[in-house]
Amino acid sequence: MQICCSAAQPPSSPIASPSTHVHQNQEHLFLLPPCISLYKVVKMSCCGGAVVEHEVVLDSASEGDDLLPDQLIPSIPRSGNLLLAANKIAEIQAPPEIRNKITWKPGVDIFFDKKESTIDLVMDLPGFTKDDVSVEVGEGQLFISGPRSKNELREKYGANLVLCVHERPTGFFLRAFQLPPNAVEDSVHAVMTNGMLEVKISCIQTHERKKVEILLPGAAQAEKGSKK
């Protein structure tokens, strides 16, 4: 899943090899790995653009985390300065050591709050409390995970339980995201309300322009020495 968080140049149209599946619309041509089944790519400008969804129909050779393409999709130009590097948030694969433990994935909405300059992530986790969910951030990545015991109902109702329909997911979930370069990791704020987790991440959109003093070679060396 791809959420674009700033402006960037649209990519030039690459040439697809016979083993590569291609998805094209009026703005972009995407190359995606051939091992993916059906995956939905979501794009959103973090400058107030609308969400556009594209269904990418590929073959059905794999499941689970293999559905996640490794490459990022460039954002849509929304700024007058098209030389800015693209800032994007993208879903990434879980670490290999826990990848086979994931049994389900809760739904999530991600959007950019232009007024507050924050990335907002909203995840539905009915039946969960804040103590059931782990939110971790570091090295430019965000991880949200938690377990739901397969014996949850059995532990609650004991021998009186007669399960006729079982549709609620159980086991372990994890969603992992690569944060954009302008995300401020120390600003991450998470709140759980009635089974809905909301995570806010502040973004630095611009840096103020400042005057840089030009020094003579000797003065530059002296300044470096004084800072040590």
N, C-alpha and C positions, 0 to 999 in steps of 0.2 A: 504494500500500500504506500502511496506517495502523496505527501502533503507538501506543497511548495510554499516557502515562506519568504520569498523576496523576488527580485527581478533578475532576469538572466536572458542571454541571447538564445533564441530557439536553435536547436541543433540542425546541422545540415543533414540531408537525407542520406543515410548509409545504404550500402548495397547489401542485401540479405543473401546469405548463403543458402543452399538447398535445405540444410538441416536446421535453419533458424526460422522461427515463426514471426510473421510481421503483422503489426496492427497499425493502421494509419487513419488519421482524421484530417481535418482541414489545417491543423496547426503543426502536428508532429508525425514523425514516423518512428515507431519504437521497435527495437530488436529485443526479444526475450528468449530465454533458454527453451529448447524444444521439449524439456521433460515436464512441463507444467500442464495441469489439466485445465480447469476453468478458474480464472482469477480475475478479480475486479480491481482495476487501477483507478485511484481517485486523485484528482489534481485540484489544488485550490491556491489561488493567489493570496498571500498574506497581506495584501494591500486592499482587500475588500472585494475581490472577485468572487464569482459564483462557483459553486462546486460542480464539476463535470465528471460524470462517471462513464467509464468505457469497459465493456466486457471483452476480455481477451480469451478467445476460444483456442485452446491448444490441445495436445493429446493427453490421455489419461494414464500416463505411465507411473505417476507417483502421487503421494498424498502428503498431508501434514506440512512441515516446514519447507519441503521442497517446492511448495507453491509460491515461495517468496523469491522474486528475481533478485539477483545480486546487485544489479546496476541501478543507479538512481535516474529518475526521469527529470530533465531540466524544467525549471519553472517557466511560467508564462510571463513575458515582459509586461510590466505594469508601471515602470518608473521611467523618467526621462534619461536616467543614467544607466545605459545598457551595458556599461563596462563592469558593473558590480557582479561579483561572483554569486552564483545561485545559492540561496539558503533554503535547505529542504529538510523536512523530517520524513524519514522512511522507515517502514517496518523491516526489521532484519531477522535473521535466523537466530534461534536460541543457541546458547553454548552447546557444543557437541556432547558434553558429559551429562546433560539433562534433557537433551532433545527427545530421547525415546520415552521419557517419563510424562510428556505432555499428552493429555487425553482430550482436552477441549479448549476452546478459546472464546471468551466472552466478547460480546459486541462492543464497539468503541466508536465514538464520534470525536473528530479532531478539527479544531477551527482556530483561526487567528483573530484575537480581539484587538482591532486596530486602535481603539480608544486607550486601552491599557497596555498595548504593545506586549501581549502575552500569547503564548500558545496554550490553548485550553484543550484538555483531553477529558472526555466524559465516558465512563465505562459502567455498564449495568452489571451489578453483582448481587442479585436478589438473594436474601438469606445470609449474606456475609456481614460480619462486623469489621471494624477497623483492625481488630487483633487478628483477623483471619487473612489479611492481605499485606503483602510486602511491596513497598515502593522503593526502588534503589536507583541512584543516579551516579554516574562517574564515567570518566574517559569519553565524554561526549555521547553517552548512551543512557537510555531510560529503560528500566525493567519493572514490570508489574506482574506479580505472581501470587499464587495461593492454592491451598488444597481444599477439596470438599470430599470428606470420607465417603466411600462407597457404602459404609455401614451406618451412615448418619441416621437414617430412619429406624434401622434396627436398634441402634443404641438408644433412641428416644422412646420407641413404642414396645420394644422387646418382643416377646412371643405373641403379642396381640396383633402384630403387623401381618396383614395379608395384602401383598402388593399386586394389584391388578394391572396397572399401567405404570411404566417407568420411562419418563421422558426427560427429567431434569438431569443435566450433565453432572458427572461425579469424577473424582480423580484429581488431577493437578493441571492448572492452567498457567501459562506464561505468555505475555506479550512483550516484545523487545523492540525498541525504536532507536534509530540513529538521530540524534538531535542536530539541528543546524548550527553552524559555527557561531552565530550571534546569540545563541541561547546562554543564559546565565545560570549555571548549575546550582549555585548557592541560593538561587531565588525559588527553587522548586517548592511548591506548597500543595499539600494533598488534604482533601476533606472527604469523609464518608458520611452520607446522609441517606437514611432509609434505603440502603442497598445500592446507592449510586455513588461511585467514586469520581471525584473531580480533581484533576491535577492541573496546576497552573505553572507555567514556566515563562519568566520574563525574557524579553529579547531586546538587544541593543540594536536599534535600526540605523542610527547614524552616529558618527563621532564628530564633535565640534571641531571646526577648523581653528588652528592655532598657529601663531607665528613662531618660526624656528630661527633661533639666533645663529648667524654664521660666525664661526670662530677661526682664528689663525691656528696653524698647526701646533705651535707651542702651547697656546691657551687650551686647545682641545685635549692635549696630553695632561695638562695640569688639572683640568676638570675631571678627567677620568681618575687621576690619582686621588683627588679629594673625595670622590664617591666611594673609594675602597675602604 
